[in-house]
Amino acid sequence: MAENSVITVSIVTPDGKVYEHTADMVVVTTLSGQLGILPNHIPVIATIAVDEVRVKHDDKEDKIAVNGGFIEFSGDTATIVADSAETQTSIDVLRAQQAKKRAEQRIEQAKAAEDADSLARAQIALRRAINRINVAGK
C-alpha cells in the first residue's frame, strides 16, 4: 500500500450528491455484514443495508445515514448509490423522532389487521428513522 493513498468517497441519491470527500477508510454495512475498505482494496460491489456509513479521514469520522442502495469500489474510488442519505449535521432529529413514532403506530395497526405488506413497509420506515436518530447522535 502506498504511503499517501486515499479513497475518494461519493454518496449519491436520486436527488443528487449528498457527500464527497477523500478518506483513509470507509465502513459500510452490507447485507452480509460490515465491510471496511482501505486504499488499494480489491474491486467490490455490494448491496448496503439501512445503516450508517462511516468515512474516516484526517483523524475525524463523518457519519452518513444511508437507507439502502449499493457500493461500488474500484481504483480507490468508492461510490455509494443510495435510496436516500443524510449527513450527520443535516438530520432533523425531531422529524426523525416523529417518523419513528408514526412507524411504530403503523406496525401496531398492521399487526392488528394481519397485513403483512403494511407491516413490512412500516418496519422499514422504523429502521430508517432509528438509523437517522442514531447517526445524529441523539
VMD Tcl script that builds the backbone (N, CA, C; Angstrom):
set m [mol new atoms 414]
animate dup $m
set s [atomselect $m all]
$s set {name element resname resid chain x y z} {
  {N N MET 1 A 0.849 -1.190 0.000}
  {CA C MET 1 A 0.000 0.000 0.000}
  {C C MET 1 A 0.881 1.236 0.000}
  {N N ALA 2 A 0.587 2.173 -0.840}
  {CA C ALA 2 A 1.353 3.403 -0.926}
  {C C ALA 2 A 1.154 4.246 0.325}
  {N N GLU 3 A 2.190 5.014 0.669}
  {CA C GLU 3 A 2.162 5.813 1.889}
  {C C GLU 3 A 0.988 6.785 1.943}
  {N N ASN 4 A 0.740 7.516 0.874}
  {CA C ASN 4 A -0.263 8.575 0.894}
  {C C ASN 4 A -1.527 8.204 0.130}
  {N N SER 5 A -1.837 6.937 0.050}
  {CA C SER 5 A -3.037 6.522 -0.667}
  {C C SER 5 A -4.284 6.961 0.078}
  {N N VAL 6 A -5.253 7.418 -0.662}
  {CA C VAL 6 A -6.547 7.787 -0.105}
  {C C VAL 6 A -7.635 7.261 -1.019}
  {N N ILE 7 A -8.836 7.246 -0.477}
  {CA C ILE 7 A -10.028 6.828 -1.210}
  {C C ILE 7 A -10.859 8.080 -1.460}
  {N N THR 8 A -11.445 8.175 -2.622}
  {CA C THR 8 A -12.442 9.212 -2.873}
  {C C THR 8 A -13.803 8.575 -2.639}
  {N N VAL 9 A -14.574 9.154 -1.733}
  {CA C VAL 9 A -15.891 8.620 -1.374}
  {C C VAL 9 A -16.969 9.583 -1.862}
  {N N SER 10 A -17.917 9.056 -2.620}
  {CA C SER 10 A -19.069 9.841 -3.085}
  {C C SER 10 A -20.340 9.099 -2.718}
  {N N ILE 11 A -21.304 9.831 -2.201}
  {CA C ILE 11 A -22.619 9.255 -1.914}
  {C C ILE 11 A -23.635 10.059 -2.702}
  {N N VAL 12 A -24.362 9.347 -3.561}
  {CA C VAL 12 A -25.365 9.997 -4.399}
  {C C VAL 12 A -26.720 9.333 -4.189}
  {N N THR 13 A -27.758 10.123 -4.368}
  {CA C THR 13 A -29.138 9.647 -4.272}
  {C C THR 13 A -29.866 10.112 -5.533}
  {N N PRO 14 A -31.109 9.721 -5.707}
  {CA C PRO 14 A -31.863 10.241 -6.865}
  {C C PRO 14 A -31.973 11.769 -6.860}
  {N N ASP 15 A -31.804 12.392 -5.681}
  {CA C ASP 15 A -31.884 13.849 -5.585}
  {C C ASP 15 A -30.558 14.553 -5.834}
  {N N GLY 16 A -29.477 13.777 -5.993}
  {CA C GLY 16 A -28.172 14.379 -6.259}
  {C C GLY 16 A -27.111 13.919 -5.275}
  {N N LYS 17 A -25.965 14.574 -5.345}
  {CA C LYS 17 A -24.827 14.221 -4.495}
  {C C LYS 17 A -25.078 14.706 -3.070}
  {N N VAL 18 A -24.907 13.803 -2.109}
  {CA C VAL 18 A -25.116 14.119 -0.708}
  {C C VAL 18 A -23.782 14.344 0.004}
  {N N TYR 19 A -22.740 13.632 -0.454}
  {CA C TYR 19 A -21.462 13.676 0.258}
  {C C TYR 19 A -20.338 13.354 -0.707}
  {N N GLU 20 A -19.210 14.051 -0.536}
  {CA C GLU 20 A -17.997 13.702 -1.284}
  {C C GLU 20 A -16.797 14.159 -0.463}
  {N N HIS 21 A -15.831 13.257 -0.295}
  {CA C HIS 21 A -14.639 13.572 0.480}
  {C C HIS 21 A -13.582 12.521 0.204}
  {N N THR 22 A -12.331 12.864 0.460}
  {CA C THR 22 A -11.291 11.844 0.429}
  {C C THR 22 A -11.222 11.217 1.815}
  {N N ALA 23 A -10.760 9.962 1.859}
  {CA C ALA 23 A -10.781 9.243 3.126}
  {C C ALA 23 A -9.628 8.256 3.218}
  {N N ASP 24 A -9.313 7.905 4.455}
  {CA C ASP 24 A -8.343 6.852 4.728}
  {C C ASP 24 A -9.034 5.490 4.752}
  {N N MET 25 A -10.338 5.507 5.085}
  {CA C MET 25 A -11.101 4.265 5.194}
  {C C MET 25 A -12.592 4.592 5.133}
  {N N VAL 26 A -13.365 3.678 4.565}
  {CA C VAL 26 A -14.814 3.788 4.572}
  {C C VAL 26 A -15.371 2.466 5.091}
  {N N VAL 27 A -16.384 2.562 5.950}
  {CA C VAL 27 A -17.015 1.374 6.529}
  {C C VAL 27 A -18.506 1.427 6.223}
  {N N VAL 28 A -19.000 0.353 5.600}
  {CA C VAL 28 A -20.421 0.245 5.275}
  {C C VAL 28 A -20.955 -1.068 5.833}
  {N N THR 29 A -22.250 -1.126 6.030}
  {CA C THR 29 A -22.894 -2.374 6.422}
  {C C THR 29 A -23.588 -2.928 5.188}
  {N N THR 30 A -23.131 -4.106 4.766}
  {CA C THR 30 A -23.750 -4.768 3.626}
  {C C THR 30 A -24.790 -5.749 4.155}
  {N N LEU 31 A -25.497 -6.397 3.261}
  {CA C LEU 31 A -26.471 -7.397 3.690}
  {C C LEU 31 A -25.790 -8.603 4.316}
  {N N SER 32 A -24.472 -8.756 4.081}
  {CA C SER 32 A -23.706 -9.872 4.652}
  {C C SER 32 A -22.921 -9.480 5.897}
  {N N GLY 33 A -22.909 -8.203 6.262}
  {CA C GLY 33 A -22.157 -7.743 7.428}
  {C C GLY 33 A -21.362 -6.495 7.096}
  {N N GLN 34 A -20.533 -6.061 8.051}
  {CA C GLN 34 A -19.757 -4.846 7.843}
  {C C GLN 34 A -18.595 -5.079 6.890}
  {N N LEU 35 A -18.298 -4.043 6.115}
  {CA C LEU 35 A -17.210 -4.077 5.157}
  {C C LEU 35 A -16.390 -2.808 5.334}
  {N N GLY 36 A -15.111 -2.991 5.645}
  {CA C GLY 36 A -14.189 -1.872 5.749}
  {C C GLY 36 A -13.314 -1.847 4.510}
  {N N ILE 37 A -13.193 -0.686 3.904}
  {CA C ILE 37 A -12.417 -0.561 2.676}
  {C C ILE 37 A -11.296 0.449 2.901}
  {N N LEU 38 A -10.082 -0.004 2.640}
  {CA C LEU 38 A -8.887 0.829 2.706}
  {C C LEU 38 A -8.401 1.095 1.286}
  {N N PRO 39 A -7.492 2.063 1.109}
  {CA C PRO 39 A -6.927 2.279 -0.227}
  {C C PRO 39 A -6.328 0.981 -0.778}
  {N N ASN 40 A -6.377 0.834 -2.072}
  {CA C ASN 40 A -5.845 -0.318 -2.799}
  {C C ASN 40 A -6.622 -1.611 -2.549}
  {N N HIS 41 A -7.814 -1.514 -2.022}
  {CA C HIS 41 A -8.674 -2.683 -1.818}
  {C C HIS 41 A -9.044 -3.255 -3.192}
  {N N ILE 42 A -9.312 -4.543 -3.230}
  {CA C ILE 42 A -9.747 -5.143 -4.493}
  {C C ILE 42 A -11.106 -4.559 -4.879}
  {N N PRO 43 A -11.425 -4.521 -6.150}
  {CA C PRO 43 A -12.732 -4.013 -6.568}
  {C C PRO 43 A -13.868 -4.829 -5.937}
  {N N VAL 44 A -14.936 -4.153 -5.588}
  {CA C VAL 44 A -16.070 -4.817 -4.959}
  {C C VAL 44 A -17.352 -4.061 -5.286}
  {N N ILE 45 A -18.432 -4.819 -5.396}
  {CA C ILE 45 A -19.785 -4.257 -5.498}
  {C C ILE 45 A -20.609 -5.007 -4.478}
  {N N ALA 46 A -21.354 -4.274 -3.643}
  {CA C ALA 46 A -22.156 -4.922 -2.609}
  {C C ALA 46 A -23.417 -4.111 -2.341}
  {N N THR 47 A -24.471 -4.815 -1.974}
  {CA C THR 47 A -25.715 -4.177 -1.563}
  {C C THR 47 A -25.552 -3.729 -0.119}
  {N N ILE 48 A -25.931 -2.484 0.170}
  {CA C ILE 48 A -25.794 -1.991 1.530}
  {C C ILE 48 A -27.144 -1.932 2.221}
  {N N ALA 49 A -27.085 -2.105 3.531}
  {CA C ALA 49 A -28.279 -2.125 4.363}
  {C C ALA 49 A -28.607 -0.717 4.860}
  {N N VAL 50 A -29.759 -0.586 5.486}
  {CA C VAL 50 A -30.123 0.655 6.149}
  {C C VAL 50 A -29.232 0.757 7.380}
  {N N ASP 51 A -28.275 1.663 7.334}
  {CA C ASP 51 A -27.322 1.814 8.436}
  {C C ASP 51 A -26.470 3.047 8.167}
  {N N GLU 52 A -25.525 3.292 9.051}
  {CA C GLU 52 A -24.632 4.426 8.847}
  {C C GLU 52 A -23.438 4.008 7.999}
  {N N VAL 53 A -22.945 4.966 7.242}
  {CA C VAL 53 A -21.682 4.822 6.528}
  {C C VAL 53 A -20.699 5.689 7.300}
  {N N ARG 54 A -19.546 5.116 7.623}
  {CA C ARG 54 A -18.519 5.858 8.350}
  {C C ARG 54 A -17.349 6.128 7.405}
  {N N VAL 55 A -16.991 7.393 7.290}
  {CA C VAL 55 A -15.881 7.803 6.436}
  {C C VAL 55 A -14.811 8.393 7.349}
  {N N LYS 56 A -13.664 7.712 7.402}
  {CA C LYS 56 A -12.581 8.144 8.292}
  {C C LYS 56 A -11.534 8.901 7.486}
  {N N HIS 57 A -11.221 10.115 7.964}
  {CA C HIS 57 A -10.228 10.963 7.298}
  {C C HIS 57 A -9.645 11.950 8.290}
  {N N ASP 58 A -8.355 12.222 8.170}
  {CA C ASP 58 A -7.688 13.252 8.973}
  {C C ASP 58 A -8.034 13.153 10.466}
  {N N ASP 59 A -7.995 11.967 11.031}
  {CA C ASP 59 A -8.322 11.738 12.450}
  {C C ASP 59 A -9.746 12.147 12.805}
  {N N LYS 60 A -10.623 12.196 11.819}
  {CA C LYS 60 A -12.043 12.505 12.021}
  {C C LYS 60 A -12.856 11.370 11.437}
  {N N GLU 61 A -14.129 11.355 11.784}
  {CA C GLU 61 A -15.032 10.356 11.209}
  {C C GLU 61 A -16.358 11.023 10.890}
  {N N ASP 62 A -16.726 11.012 9.615}
  {CA C ASP 62 A -18.027 11.515 9.185}
  {C C ASP 62 A -19.000 10.347 9.178}
  {N N LYS 63 A -20.221 10.605 9.644}
  {CA C LYS 63 A -21.256 9.580 9.628}
  {C C LYS 63 A -22.394 10.051 8.739}
  {N N ILE 64 A -22.844 9.138 7.898}
  {CA C ILE 64 A -23.922 9.445 6.970}
  {C C ILE 64 A -24.980 8.367 7.115}
  {N N ALA 65 A -26.229 8.753 7.338}
  {CA C ALA 65 A -27.343 7.803 7.417}
  {C C ALA 65 A -27.729 7.434 5.988}
  {N N VAL 66 A -27.582 6.158 5.658}
  {CA C VAL 66 A -27.876 5.678 4.312}
  {C C VAL 66 A -29.006 4.660 4.402}
  {N N ASN 67 A -29.994 4.834 3.550}
  {CA C ASN 67 A -31.179 3.972 3.585}
  {C C ASN 67 A -31.219 3.036 2.390}
  {N N GLY 68 A -30.293 2.085 2.386}
  {CA C GLY 68 A -30.254 1.088 1.326}
  {C C GLY 68 A -29.571 1.601 0.077}
  {N N GLY 69 A -29.183 0.681 -0.777}
  {CA C GLY 69 A -28.519 1.021 -2.022}
  {C C GLY 69 A -27.386 0.052 -2.276}
  {N N PHE 70 A -26.323 0.540 -2.924}
  {CA C PHE 70 A -25.168 -0.322 -3.154}
  {C C PHE 70 A -23.895 0.511 -3.173}
  {N N ILE 71 A -22.770 -0.177 -2.955}
  {CA C ILE 71 A -21.460 0.449 -3.027}
  {C C ILE 71 A -20.677 -0.222 -4.140}
  {N N GLU 72 A -19.959 0.594 -4.901}
  {CA C GLU 72 A -19.027 0.090 -5.896}
  {C C GLU 72 A -17.671 0.687 -5.559}
  {N N PHE 73 A -16.674 -0.169 -5.427}
  {CA C PHE 73 A -15.325 0.305 -5.154}
  {C C PHE 73 A -14.391 -0.214 -6.225}
  {N N SER 74 A -13.641 0.706 -6.819}
  {CA C SER 74 A -12.661 0.342 -7.848}
  {C C SER 74 A -11.710 1.515 -8.016}
  {N N GLY 75 A -10.419 1.226 -8.160}
  {CA C GLY 75 A -9.454 2.282 -8.414}
  {C C GLY 75 A -9.413 3.352 -7.342}
  {N N ASP 76 A -9.538 2.961 -6.084}
  {CA C ASP 76 A -9.533 3.877 -4.935}
  {C C ASP 76 A -10.668 4.906 -4.981}
  {N N THR 77 A -11.761 4.545 -5.624}
  {CA C THR 77 A -12.967 5.374 -5.626}
  {C C THR 77 A -14.136 4.529 -5.132}
  {N N ALA 78 A -14.768 5.010 -4.071}
  {CA C ALA 78 A -15.949 4.346 -3.532}
  {C C ALA 78 A -17.163 5.197 -3.882}
  {N N THR 79 A -18.072 4.611 -4.631}
  {CA C THR 79 A -19.304 5.303 -4.995}
  {C C THR 79 A -20.459 4.557 -4.355}
  {N N ILE 80 A -21.218 5.285 -3.554}
  {CA C ILE 80 A -22.403 4.708 -2.912}
  {C C ILE 80 A -23.620 5.339 -3.563}
  {N N VAL 81 A -24.452 4.498 -4.133}
  {CA C VAL 81 A -25.711 4.942 -4.718}
  {C C VAL 81 A -26.795 4.501 -3.735}
  {N N ALA 82 A -27.417 5.473 -3.093}
  {CA C ALA 82 A -28.357 5.186 -2.013}
  {C C ALA 82 A -29.770 5.620 -2.376}
  {N N ASP 83 A -30.736 4.915 -1.786}
  {CA C ASP 83 A -32.133 5.315 -1.956}
  {C C ASP 83 A -32.333 6.721 -1.389}
  {N N SER 84 A -31.752 6.957 -0.213}
  {CA C SER 84 A -31.714 8.283 0.399}
  {C C SER 84 A -30.558 8.293 1.381}
  {N N ALA 85 A -30.066 9.479 1.689}
  {CA C ALA 85 A -28.933 9.608 2.602}
  {C C ALA 85 A -28.925 11.014 3.194}
  {N N GLU 86 A -28.442 11.097 4.439}
  {CA C GLU 86 A -28.318 12.393 5.111}
  {C C GLU 86 A -27.044 12.410 5.931}
  {N N THR 87 A -26.318 13.507 5.853}
  {CA C THR 87 A -25.142 13.653 6.687}
  {C C THR 87 A -25.579 13.881 8.135}
  {N N GLN 88 A -24.671 13.601 9.048}
  {CA C GLN 88 A -24.965 13.712 10.469}
  {C C GLN 88 A -25.496 15.100 10.834}
  {N N THR 89 A -24.923 16.138 10.247}
  {CA C THR 89 A -25.307 17.502 10.602}
  {C C THR 89 A -26.601 17.964 9.929}
  {N N SER 90 A -27.049 17.247 8.909}
  {CA C SER 90 A -28.258 17.693 8.203}
  {C C SER 90 A -29.525 16.978 8.662}
  {N N ILE 91 A -29.398 16.053 9.613}
  {CA C ILE 91 A -30.561 15.287 10.064}
  {C C ILE 91 A -31.418 16.135 10.994}
  {N N ASP 92 A -32.700 16.189 10.702}
  {CA C ASP 92 A -33.679 16.852 11.563}
  {C C ASP 92 A -34.146 15.804 12.572}
  {N N VAL 93 A -33.604 15.864 13.790}
  {CA C VAL 93 A -33.859 14.827 14.792}
  {C C VAL 93 A -35.333 14.794 15.187}
  {N N LEU 94 A -35.952 15.941 15.348}
  {CA C LEU 94 A -37.373 15.976 15.713}
  {C C LEU 94 A -38.214 15.279 14.652}
  {N N ARG 95 A -37.924 15.558 13.397}
  {CA C ARG 95 A -38.652 14.909 12.293}
  {C C ARG 95 A -38.421 13.404 12.304}
  {N N ALA 96 A -37.186 12.982 12.579}
  {CA C ALA 96 A -36.874 11.553 12.647}
  {C C ALA 96 A -37.604 10.884 13.810}
  {N N GLN 97 A -37.687 11.566 14.940}
  {CA C GLN 97 A -38.405 11.007 16.092}
  {C C GLN 97 A -39.905 10.891 15.796}
  {N N GLN 98 A -40.449 11.867 15.083}
  {CA C GLN 98 A -41.861 11.799 14.698}
  {C C GLN 98 A -42.090 10.647 13.714}
  {N N ALA 99 A -41.160 10.451 12.784}
  {CA C ALA 99 A -41.266 9.343 11.824}
  {C C ALA 99 A -41.199 8.009 12.555}
  {N N LYS 100 A -40.359 7.918 13.560}
  {CA C LYS 100 A -40.246 6.695 14.368}
  {C C LYS 100 A -41.570 6.392 15.060}
  {N N LYS 101 A -42.158 7.419 15.638}
  {CA C LYS 101 A -43.437 7.237 16.337}
  {C C LYS 101 A -44.533 6.797 15.359}
  {N N ARG 102 A -44.593 7.436 14.183}
  {CA C ARG 102 A -45.595 7.054 13.175}
  {C C ARG 102 A -45.389 5.610 12.715}
  {N N ALA 103 A -44.140 5.231 12.514}
  {CA C ALA 103 A -43.842 3.866 12.069}
  {C C ALA 103 A -44.253 2.850 13.135}
  {N N GLU 104 A -43.997 3.163 14.383}
  {CA C GLU 104 A -44.396 2.255 15.470}
  {C C GLU 104 A -45.921 2.094 15.520}
  {N N GLN 105 A -46.638 3.189 15.289}
  {CA C GLN 105 A -48.099 3.125 15.260}
  {C C GLN 105 A -48.577 2.286 14.080}
  {N N ARG 106 A -47.941 2.463 12.920}
  {CA C ARG 106 A -48.332 1.688 11.732}
  {C C ARG 106 A -48.016 0.206 11.912}
  {N N ILE 107 A -46.952 -0.102 12.626}
  {CA C ILE 107 A -46.624 -1.507 12.907}
  {C C ILE 107 A -47.730 -2.141 13.738}
  {N N GLU 108 A -48.170 -1.436 14.760}
  {CA C GLU 108 A -49.241 -1.972 15.611}
  {C C GLU 108 A -50.535 -2.151 14.816}
  {N N GLN 109 A -50.859 -1.181 13.965}
  {CA C GLN 109 A -52.067 -1.281 13.148}
  {C C GLN 109 A -51.975 -2.446 12.168}
  {N N ALA 110 A -50.817 -2.620 11.559}
  {CA C ALA 110 A -50.635 -3.706 10.589}
  {C C ALA 110 A -50.715 -5.064 11.273}
  {N N LYS 111 A -50.162 -5.152 12.475}
  {CA C LYS 111 A -50.246 -6.416 13.225}
  {C C LYS 111 A -51.699 -6.737 13.569}
  {N N ALA 112 A -52.425 -5.722 13.999}
  {CA C ALA 112 A -53.831 -5.925 14.360}
  {C C ALA 112 A -54.654 -6.338 13.142}
  {N N ALA 113 A -54.326 -5.784 11.988}
  {CA C ALA 113 A -55.056 -6.089 10.752}
  {C C ALA 113 A -54.497 -7.322 10.042}
  {N N GLU 114 A -53.407 -7.862 10.571}
  {CA C GLU 114 A -52.725 -9.008 9.955}
  {C C GLU 114 A -52.383 -8.722 8.493}
  {N N ASP 115 A -51.855 -7.503 8.268}
  {CA C ASP 115 A -51.482 -7.038 6.934}
  {C C ASP 115 A -49.962 -7.115 6.797}
  {N N ALA 116 A -49.465 -8.177 6.198}
  {CA C ALA 116 A -48.024 -8.422 6.105}
  {C C ALA 116 A -47.307 -7.359 5.272}
  {N N ASP 117 A -47.919 -6.885 4.190}
  {CA C ASP 117 A -47.278 -5.879 3.342}
  {C C ASP 117 A -47.113 -4.552 4.090}
  {N N SER 118 A -48.179 -4.128 4.751}
  {CA C SER 118 A -48.099 -2.883 5.524}
  {C C SER 118 A -47.117 -3.014 6.678}
  {N N LEU 119 A -47.077 -4.181 7.290}
  {CA C LEU 119 A -46.141 -4.431 8.384}
  {C C LEU 119 A -44.701 -4.310 7.887}
  {N N ALA 120 A -44.399 -4.908 6.755}
  {CA C ALA 120 A -43.037 -4.852 6.203}
  {C C ALA 120 A -42.635 -3.415 5.884}
  {N N ARG 121 A -43.542 -2.644 5.272}
  {CA C ARG 121 A -43.236 -1.243 4.953}
  {C C ARG 121 A -43.018 -0.429 6.227}
  {N N ALA 122 A -43.839 -0.654 7.234}
  {CA C ALA 122 A -43.704 0.089 8.491}
  {C C ALA 122 A -42.404 -0.277 9.210}
  {N N GLN 123 A -42.003 -1.531 9.130}
  {CA C GLN 123 A -40.748 -1.948 9.766}
  {C C GLN 123 A -39.547 -1.292 9.087}
  {N N ILE 124 A -39.597 -1.173 7.774}
  {CA C ILE 124 A -38.518 -0.485 7.045}
  {C C ILE 124 A -38.492 0.988 7.441}
  {N N ALA 125 A -39.650 1.616 7.519}
  {CA C ALA 125 A -39.721 3.021 7.926}
  {C C ALA 125 A -39.163 3.207 9.336}
  {N N LEU 126 A -39.439 2.250 10.213}
  {CA C LEU 126 A -38.915 2.320 11.577}
  {C C LEU 126 A -37.387 2.204 11.568}
  {N N ARG 127 A -36.840 1.260 10.796}
  {CA C ARG 127 A -35.376 1.112 10.714}
  {C C ARG 127 A -34.728 2.393 10.195}
  {N N ARG 128 A -35.342 2.999 9.200}
  {CA C ARG 128 A -34.790 4.240 8.644}
  {C C ARG 128 A -34.806 5.367 9.681}
  {N N ALA 129 A -35.902 5.502 10.396}
  {CA C ALA 129 A -36.000 6.563 11.412}
  {C C ALA 129 A -34.990 6.334 12.526}
  {N N ILE 130 A -34.859 5.098 12.991}
  {CA C ILE 130 A -33.892 4.791 14.055}
  {C C ILE 130 A -32.469 5.037 13.560}
  {N N ASN 131 A -32.178 4.683 12.330}
  {CA C ASN 131 A -30.865 4.929 11.749}
  {C C ASN 131 A -30.545 6.422 11.764}
  {N N ARG 132 A -31.488 7.248 11.346}
  {CA C ARG 132 A -31.278 8.690 11.318}
  {C C ARG 132 A -31.039 9.240 12.719}
  {N N ILE 133 A -31.818 8.752 13.693}
  {CA C ILE 133 A -31.653 9.200 15.085}
  {C C ILE 133 A -30.279 8.792 15.602}
  {N N ASN 134 A -29.875 7.555 15.341}
  {CA C ASN 134 A -28.568 7.072 15.806}
  {C C ASN 134 A -27.420 7.851 15.188}
  {N N VAL 135 A -27.484 8.100 13.896}
  {CA C VAL 135 A -26.414 8.817 13.218}
  {C C VAL 135 A -26.333 10.260 13.738}
  {N N ALA 136 A -27.473 10.850 14.014}
  {CA C ALA 136 A -27.481 12.224 14.547}
  {C C ALA 136 A -26.870 12.284 15.943}
  {N N GLY 137 A -26.795 11.122 16.599}
  {CA C GLY 137 A -26.186 11.077 17.923}
  {C C GLY 137 A -27.109 11.509 19.033}
  {N N LYS 138 A -28.394 11.444 18.788}
  {CA C LYS 138 A -29.371 11.872 19.796}
  {C C LYS 138 A -30.106 10.692 20.368}
}
mol reanalyze $m
mol bondsrecalc $m
mol representation Tube
mol addrep $m
